Amino acid sequence: MNRIILAFIALFTMHTTAFAHSKMSGSMPSDGATAATGLDVVTLQFDRKVRLTVVSVQAVPEGTMLDTIMAMENNEGMEGMSDIELTSKLPKGFIDATDIQFQALPAGAYWLHWIAIAQDGHTMNGNVRFAVEAE
């Protein structure tokens, strides 16, 4: 009887671990943070390996405060955003961390959006909203 219970526990544990979805575990700067002038890289970290398929960085309209974009669910409805060109390519394989590079950003608020596919095939996306302080 004990062996059956142990086998059931082992099977259940393996099943939930194998099918757990990946999540972003952190970023630098973190979502909602203010970075120093000259920021030219954002680091994304995931709790399991993912394959990034899309990453975009956009400057929000001048004068828009970080608190304002933190209250928004997504950036699709905000007019006047401008794209920031990435200077690095997305990794081709599955990774658990990567640096997204661009030219040094002037003071203002920014919105980084990413889309990734986990090794289990699950698609996910997320945002890192941050500000760069004035000198």
mmCIF file of the C-alpha atoms, coordinates in Angstrom:
data_MODEL
# 
_entry.id   MODEL 
# 
loop_
_atom_site.group_PDB 
_atom_site.id 
_atom_site.type_symbol 
_atom_site.label_atom_id 
_atom_site.label_alt_id 
_atom_site.label_comp_id 
_atom_site.label_asym_id 
_atom_site.label_entity_id 
_atom_site.label_seq_id 
_atom_site.pdbx_PDB_ins_code 
_atom_site.Cartn_x 
_atom_site.Cartn_y 
_atom_site.Cartn_z 
_atom_site.occupancy 
_atom_site.B_iso_or_equiv 
_atom_site.pdbx_formal_charge 
_atom_site.auth_seq_id 
_atom_site.auth_comp_id 
_atom_site.auth_asym_id 
_atom_site.auth_atom_id 
_atom_site.pdbx_PDB_model_num 
ATOM 1   C CA . MET A 1 1   ? 0.000  0.000  0.000   1.00 0.00 ? 1   MET A CA 1 
ATOM 2   C CA . ASN A 1 2   ? 2.819  2.397  0.876   1.00 0.00 ? 2   ASN A CA 1 
ATOM 3   C CA . ARG A 1 3   ? 4.470  1.711  -2.486  1.00 0.00 ? 3   ARG A CA 1 
ATOM 4   C CA . ILE A 1 4   ? 1.261  2.590  -4.307  1.00 0.00 ? 4   ILE A CA 1 
ATOM 5   C CA . ILE A 1 5   ? 0.961  5.862  -2.419  1.00 0.00 ? 5   ILE A CA 1 
ATOM 6   C CA . LEU A 1 6   ? 4.620  6.718  -3.081  1.00 0.00 ? 6   LEU A CA 1 
ATOM 7   C CA . ALA A 1 7   ? 4.230  5.839  -6.761  1.00 0.00 ? 7   ALA A CA 1 
ATOM 8   C CA . PHE A 1 8   ? 1.161  8.078  -7.011  1.00 0.00 ? 8   PHE A CA 1 
ATOM 9   C CA . ILE A 1 9   ? 2.994  10.977 -5.320  1.00 0.00 ? 9   ILE A CA 1 
ATOM 10  C CA . ALA A 1 10  ? 6.015  10.540 -7.618  1.00 0.00 ? 10  ALA A CA 1 
ATOM 11  C CA . LEU A 1 11  ? 3.815  10.402 -10.716 1.00 0.00 ? 11  LEU A CA 1 
ATOM 12  C CA . PHE A 1 12  ? 1.842  13.480 -9.674  1.00 0.00 ? 12  PHE A CA 1 
ATOM 13  C CA . THR A 1 13  ? 5.023  15.429 -8.882  1.00 0.00 ? 13  THR A CA 1 
ATOM 14  C CA . MET A 1 14  ? 6.638  14.561 -12.222 1.00 0.00 ? 14  MET A CA 1 
ATOM 15  C CA . HIS A 1 15  ? 3.472  15.444 -14.116 1.00 0.00 ? 15  HIS A CA 1 
ATOM 16  C CA . THR A 1 16  ? 3.076  18.900 -12.555 1.00 0.00 ? 16  THR A CA 1 
ATOM 17  C CA . THR A 1 17  ? 6.766  19.703 -12.988 1.00 0.00 ? 17  THR A CA 1 
ATOM 18  C CA . ALA A 1 18  ? 6.833  18.589 -16.610 1.00 0.00 ? 18  ALA A CA 1 
ATOM 19  C CA . PHE A 1 19  ? 3.775  20.600 -17.555 1.00 0.00 ? 19  PHE A CA 1 
ATOM 20  C CA . ALA A 1 20  ? 4.423  23.738 -15.490 1.00 0.00 ? 20  ALA A CA 1 
ATOM 21  C CA . HIS A 1 21  ? 4.512  26.816 -17.707 1.00 0.00 ? 21  HIS A CA 1 
ATOM 22  C CA . SER A 1 22  ? 7.503  29.101 -17.905 1.00 0.00 ? 22  SER A CA 1 
ATOM 23  C CA . LYS A 1 23  ? 7.257  32.597 -16.464 1.00 0.00 ? 23  LYS A CA 1 
ATOM 24  C CA . MET A 1 24  ? 9.434  35.647 -16.494 1.00 0.00 ? 24  MET A CA 1 
ATOM 25  C CA . SER A 1 25  ? 11.248 35.541 -13.172 1.00 0.00 ? 25  SER A CA 1 
ATOM 26  C CA . GLY A 1 26  ? 12.778 38.995 -13.347 1.00 0.00 ? 26  GLY A CA 1 
ATOM 27  C CA . SER A 1 27  ? 14.293 41.767 -15.368 1.00 0.00 ? 27  SER A CA 1 
ATOM 28  C CA . MET A 1 28  ? 16.897 44.453 -14.972 1.00 0.00 ? 28  MET A CA 1 
ATOM 29  C CA . PRO A 1 29  ? 15.593 47.073 -14.665 1.00 0.00 ? 29  PRO A CA 1 
ATOM 30  C CA . SER A 1 30  ? 12.550 45.535 -13.047 1.00 0.00 ? 30  SER A CA 1 
ATOM 31  C CA . ASP A 1 31  ? 9.003  46.371 -14.107 1.00 0.00 ? 31  ASP A CA 1 
ATOM 32  C CA . GLY A 1 32  ? 8.185  49.802 -12.668 1.00 0.00 ? 32  GLY A CA 1 
ATOM 33  C CA . ALA A 1 33  ? 11.785 50.778 -11.891 1.00 0.00 ? 33  ALA A CA 1 
ATOM 34  C CA . THR A 1 34  ? 13.697 53.907 -12.811 1.00 0.00 ? 34  THR A CA 1 
ATOM 35  C CA . ALA A 1 35  ? 17.131 53.385 -14.356 1.00 0.00 ? 35  ALA A CA 1 
ATOM 36  C CA . ALA A 1 36  ? 20.137 55.679 -14.589 1.00 0.00 ? 36  ALA A CA 1 
ATOM 37  C CA . THR A 1 37  ? 20.734 57.874 -17.608 1.00 0.00 ? 37  THR A CA 1 
ATOM 38  C CA . GLY A 1 38  ? 22.372 56.047 -20.505 1.00 0.00 ? 38  GLY A CA 1 
ATOM 39  C CA . LEU A 1 39  ? 20.583 52.708 -20.066 1.00 0.00 ? 39  LEU A CA 1 
ATOM 40  C CA . ASP A 1 40  ? 21.378 50.607 -23.156 1.00 0.00 ? 40  ASP A CA 1 
ATOM 41  C CA . VAL A 1 41  ? 20.394 47.076 -22.130 1.00 0.00 ? 41  VAL A CA 1 
ATOM 42  C CA . VAL A 1 42  ? 17.467 45.314 -20.452 1.00 0.00 ? 42  VAL A CA 1 
ATOM 43  C CA . THR A 1 43  ? 18.028 41.811 -19.087 1.00 0.00 ? 43  THR A CA 1 
ATOM 44  C CA . LEU A 1 44  ? 15.122 39.356 -19.148 1.00 0.00 ? 44  LEU A CA 1 
ATOM 45  C CA . GLN A 1 45  ? 15.161 36.246 -16.932 1.00 0.00 ? 45  GLN A CA 1 
ATOM 46  C CA . PHE A 1 46  ? 12.803 33.261 -17.039 1.00 0.00 ? 46  PHE A CA 1 
ATOM 47  C CA . ASP A 1 47  ? 12.223 30.453 -14.560 1.00 0.00 ? 47  ASP A CA 1 
ATOM 48  C CA . ARG A 1 48  ? 12.387 27.857 -17.385 1.00 0.00 ? 48  ARG A CA 1 
ATOM 49  C CA . LYS A 1 49  ? 13.898 27.982 -20.848 1.00 0.00 ? 49  LYS A CA 1 
ATOM 50  C CA . VAL A 1 50  ? 11.938 29.860 -23.511 1.00 0.00 ? 50  VAL A CA 1 
ATOM 51  C CA . ARG A 1 51  ? 12.453 30.887 -27.114 1.00 0.00 ? 51  ARG A CA 1 
ATOM 52  C CA . LEU A 1 52  ? 11.870 34.607 -27.582 1.00 0.00 ? 52  LEU A CA 1 
ATOM 53  C CA . THR A 1 53  ? 9.990  35.293 -30.798 1.00 0.00 ? 53  THR A CA 1 
ATOM 54  C CA . VAL A 1 54  ? 9.274  39.021 -30.485 1.00 0.00 ? 54  VAL A CA 1 
ATOM 55  C CA . VAL A 1 55  ? 10.786 41.812 -28.396 1.00 0.00 ? 55  VAL A CA 1 
ATOM 56  C CA . SER A 1 56  ? 9.936  45.462 -28.930 1.00 0.00 ? 56  SER A CA 1 
ATOM 57  C CA . VAL A 1 57  ? 10.953 48.548 -27.000 1.00 0.00 ? 57  VAL A CA 1 
ATOM 58  C CA . GLN A 1 58  ? 8.948  51.729 -27.360 1.00 0.00 ? 58  GLN A CA 1 
ATOM 59  C CA . ALA A 1 59  ? 9.247  55.221 -25.944 1.00 0.00 ? 59  ALA A CA 1 
ATOM 60  C CA . VAL A 1 60  ? 5.943  56.462 -24.595 1.00 0.00 ? 60  VAL A CA 1 
ATOM 61  C CA . PRO A 1 61  ? 4.850  59.995 -25.502 1.00 0.00 ? 61  PRO A CA 1 
ATOM 62  C CA . GLU A 1 62  ? 6.912  62.726 -23.873 1.00 0.00 ? 62  GLU A CA 1 
ATOM 63  C CA . GLY A 1 63  ? 5.494  63.802 -20.548 1.00 0.00 ? 63  GLY A CA 1 
ATOM 64  C CA . THR A 1 64  ? 3.781  60.467 -19.836 1.00 0.00 ? 64  THR A CA 1 
ATOM 65  C CA . MET A 1 65  ? 4.656  59.367 -16.319 1.00 0.00 ? 65  MET A CA 1 
ATOM 66  C CA . LEU A 1 66  ? 5.740  55.846 -15.438 1.00 0.00 ? 66  LEU A CA 1 
ATOM 67  C CA . ASP A 1 67  ? 2.784  55.531 -13.026 1.00 0.00 ? 67  ASP A CA 1 
ATOM 68  C CA . THR A 1 68  ? 0.417  56.094 -15.955 1.00 0.00 ? 68  THR A CA 1 
ATOM 69  C CA . ILE A 1 69  ? 1.782  53.221 -18.033 1.00 0.00 ? 69  ILE A CA 1 
ATOM 70  C CA . MET A 1 70  ? 2.053  50.955 -14.987 1.00 0.00 ? 70  MET A CA 1 
ATOM 71  C CA . ALA A 1 71  ? -1.737 51.242 -14.627 1.00 0.00 ? 71  ALA A CA 1 
ATOM 72  C CA . MET A 1 72  ? -2.309 50.107 -18.232 1.00 0.00 ? 72  MET A CA 1 
ATOM 73  C CA . GLU A 1 73  ? -2.827 46.453 -19.181 1.00 0.00 ? 73  GLU A CA 1 
ATOM 74  C CA . ASN A 1 74  ? -1.235 46.724 -22.623 1.00 0.00 ? 74  ASN A CA 1 
ATOM 75  C CA . ASN A 1 75  ? 0.280  49.351 -24.870 1.00 0.00 ? 75  ASN A CA 1 
ATOM 76  C CA . GLU A 1 76  ? -1.942 48.810 -27.909 1.00 0.00 ? 76  GLU A CA 1 
ATOM 77  C CA . GLY A 1 77  ? -4.259 51.714 -27.131 1.00 0.00 ? 77  GLY A CA 1 
ATOM 78  C CA . MET A 1 78  ? -1.582 54.333 -26.441 1.00 0.00 ? 78  MET A CA 1 
ATOM 79  C CA . GLU A 1 79  ? -1.008 56.702 -29.341 1.00 0.00 ? 79  GLU A CA 1 
ATOM 80  C CA . GLY A 1 80  ? 2.254  58.453 -30.038 1.00 0.00 ? 80  GLY A CA 1 
ATOM 81  C CA . MET A 1 81  ? 4.625  55.672 -29.005 1.00 0.00 ? 81  MET A CA 1 
ATOM 82  C CA . SER A 1 82  ? 7.863  55.445 -30.985 1.00 0.00 ? 82  SER A CA 1 
ATOM 83  C CA . ASP A 1 83  ? 9.914  52.325 -31.660 1.00 0.00 ? 83  ASP A CA 1 
ATOM 84  C CA . ILE A 1 84  ? 13.433 51.985 -30.276 1.00 0.00 ? 84  ILE A CA 1 
ATOM 85  C CA . GLU A 1 85  ? 15.694 50.029 -32.622 1.00 0.00 ? 85  GLU A CA 1 
ATOM 86  C CA . LEU A 1 86  ? 17.344 46.996 -31.054 1.00 0.00 ? 86  LEU A CA 1 
ATOM 87  C CA . THR A 1 87  ? 21.098 46.640 -31.591 1.00 0.00 ? 87  THR A CA 1 
ATOM 88  C CA . SER A 1 88  ? 21.151 42.954 -30.616 1.00 0.00 ? 88  SER A CA 1 
ATOM 89  C CA . LYS A 1 89  ? 19.496 39.979 -32.270 1.00 0.00 ? 89  LYS A CA 1 
ATOM 90  C CA . LEU A 1 90  ? 17.163 37.671 -30.387 1.00 0.00 ? 90  LEU A CA 1 
ATOM 91  C CA . PRO A 1 91  ? 18.735 34.361 -29.316 1.00 0.00 ? 91  PRO A CA 1 
ATOM 92  C CA . LYS A 1 92  ? 17.927 31.528 -31.742 1.00 0.00 ? 92  LYS A CA 1 
ATOM 93  C CA . GLY A 1 93  ? 17.523 28.744 -29.179 1.00 0.00 ? 93  GLY A CA 1 
ATOM 94  C CA . PHE A 1 94  ? 15.884 28.214 -25.829 1.00 0.00 ? 94  PHE A CA 1 
ATOM 95  C CA . ILE A 1 95  ? 17.336 30.423 -23.086 1.00 0.00 ? 95  ILE A CA 1 
ATOM 96  C CA . ASP A 1 96  ? 16.586 31.277 -19.467 1.00 0.00 ? 96  ASP A CA 1 
ATOM 97  C CA . ALA A 1 97  ? 18.118 34.787 -19.638 1.00 0.00 ? 97  ALA A CA 1 
ATOM 98  C CA . THR A 1 98  ? 19.121 37.271 -22.317 1.00 0.00 ? 98  THR A CA 1 
ATOM 99  C CA . ASP A 1 99  ? 20.160 40.877 -22.796 1.00 0.00 ? 99  ASP A CA 1 
ATOM 100 C CA . ILE A 1 100 ? 18.135 43.124 -25.102 1.00 0.00 ? 100 ILE A CA 1 
ATOM 101 C CA . GLN A 1 101 ? 20.440 45.898 -26.330 1.00 0.00 ? 101 GLN A CA 1 
ATOM 102 C CA . PHE A 1 102 ? 19.738 49.280 -27.923 1.00 0.00 ? 102 PHE A CA 1 
ATOM 103 C CA . GLN A 1 103 ? 21.343 52.728 -28.131 1.00 0.00 ? 103 GLN A CA 1 
ATOM 104 C CA . ALA A 1 104 ? 21.561 54.633 -24.819 1.00 0.00 ? 104 ALA A CA 1 
ATOM 105 C CA . LEU A 1 105 ? 18.092 55.909 -23.958 1.00 0.00 ? 105 LEU A CA 1 
ATOM 106 C CA . PRO A 1 106 ? 17.364 59.544 -23.129 1.00 0.00 ? 106 PRO A CA 1 
ATOM 107 C CA . ALA A 1 107 ? 15.244 60.446 -20.099 1.00 0.00 ? 107 ALA A CA 1 
ATOM 108 C CA . GLY A 1 108 ? 11.653 59.295 -20.385 1.00 0.00 ? 108 GLY A CA 1 
ATOM 109 C CA . ALA A 1 109 ? 9.338  56.332 -19.942 1.00 0.00 ? 109 ALA A CA 1 
ATOM 110 C CA . TYR A 1 110 ? 9.616  53.110 -21.968 1.00 0.00 ? 110 TYR A CA 1 
ATOM 111 C CA . TRP A 1 111 ? 7.639  49.963 -22.625 1.00 0.00 ? 111 TRP A CA 1 
ATOM 112 C CA . LEU A 1 112 ? 9.352  46.658 -23.502 1.00 0.00 ? 112 LEU A CA 1 
ATOM 113 C CA . HIS A 1 113 ? 7.009  43.918 -24.724 1.00 0.00 ? 113 HIS A CA 1 
ATOM 114 C CA . TRP A 1 114 ? 8.068  40.309 -25.306 1.00 0.00 ? 114 TRP A CA 1 
ATOM 115 C CA . ILE A 1 115 ? 6.488  37.139 -26.689 1.00 0.00 ? 115 ILE A CA 1 
ATOM 116 C CA . ALA A 1 116 ? 8.043  33.714 -26.110 1.00 0.00 ? 116 ALA A CA 1 
ATOM 117 C CA . ILE A 1 117 ? 7.365  30.028 -26.592 1.00 0.00 ? 117 ILE A CA 1 
ATOM 118 C CA . ALA A 1 118 ? 8.139  27.621 -23.756 1.00 0.00 ? 118 ALA A CA 1 
ATOM 119 C CA . GLN A 1 119 ? 9.630  24.191 -24.364 1.00 0.00 ? 119 GLN A CA 1 
ATOM 120 C CA . ASP A 1 120 ? 6.179  22.708 -23.724 1.00 0.00 ? 120 ASP A CA 1 
ATOM 121 C CA . GLY A 1 121 ? 4.804  24.785 -26.643 1.00 0.00 ? 121 GLY A CA 1 
ATOM 122 C CA . HIS A 1 122 ? 2.923  27.250 -24.443 1.00 0.00 ? 122 HIS A CA 1 
ATOM 123 C CA . THR A 1 123 ? 3.007  30.834 -25.771 1.00 0.00 ? 123 THR A CA 1 
ATOM 124 C CA . MET A 1 124 ? 3.346  33.638 -23.252 1.00 0.00 ? 124 MET A CA 1 
ATOM 125 C CA . ASN A 1 125 ? 4.025  37.346 -23.263 1.00 0.00 ? 125 ASN A CA 1 
ATOM 126 C CA . GLY A 1 126 ? 4.815  40.111 -20.868 1.00 0.00 ? 126 GLY A CA 1 
ATOM 127 C CA . ASN A 1 127 ? 5.948  43.665 -20.360 1.00 0.00 ? 127 ASN A CA 1 
ATOM 128 C CA . VAL A 1 128 ? 8.669  45.573 -18.619 1.00 0.00 ? 128 VAL A CA 1 
ATOM 129 C CA . ARG A 1 129 ? 7.747  49.207 -18.118 1.00 0.00 ? 129 ARG A CA 1 
ATOM 130 C CA . PHE A 1 130 ? 10.513 51.459 -16.873 1.00 0.00 ? 130 PHE A CA 1 
ATOM 131 C CA . ALA A 1 131 ? 11.794 55.015 -16.839 1.00 0.00 ? 131 ALA A CA 1 
ATOM 132 C CA . VAL A 1 132 ? 15.207 56.528 -17.474 1.00 0.00 ? 132 VAL A CA 1 
ATOM 133 C CA . GLU A 1 133 ? 15.976 59.419 -15.159 1.00 0.00 ? 133 GLU A CA 1 
ATOM 134 C CA . ALA A 1 134 ? 17.183 62.802 -16.354 1.00 0.00 ? 134 ALA A CA 1 
ATOM 135 C CA . GLU A 1 135 ? 20.800 63.689 -15.717 1.00 0.00 ? 135 GLU A CA 1 
# 
